[in-house]
Amino acid sequence: MKLVVVFMLAAIPICCYADGSSGCSMMDTIIDSTLDPSVSVDDYHATIKEAISLPYNKEAVTKFKECFLAQNEETVKNMHVMMEAIYASKDCQEEA
């Protein structure tokens, strides 16, 4: 299951900047909601309703969120570390 999570996060088109975020507030909100165990699946749907348009996408993101809800605290903390590492990488720095 963790491999599925990694593949889904790798598929997110990340346009990152040096400020420690993706540069897209909507994507940052979605990522934070995905990783936050206090956000319920219904609240998650409300957060991402602008990003999903097809009915089968709702089922997929529900499974994606439920996957994160099933993870232990250490795994979720590691996901935050991974996102910070991506944003801080030399290949992900803001172009001047």
Stockholm file with secondary structure:
# STOCKHOLM 1.0

chainA/1-96         MKLVVVFMLAAIPICCYADGSSGCSMMDTIIDSTLDPSVSVDDYHATIKEAISLPYNKEAVTKFKECFLAQNEETVKNMHVMMEAIYASKDCQEEA
#=GR chainA/1-96 SS CHHHHHHHHHHSCCCCCTTSSCSCHHHHHHHHHHHCTTSCHHHHHHHHTTTCCSHHHHHHHHHHHHHHHTSCHHHHHHHHHHHHHHHHSGGGSCCC
#=GC SS_cons        CHHHHHHHHHHSCCCCCTTSSCSCHHHHHHHHHHHCTTSCHHHHHHHHTTTCCSHHHHHHHHHHHHHHHTSCHHHHHHHHHHHHHHHHSGGGSCCC
//
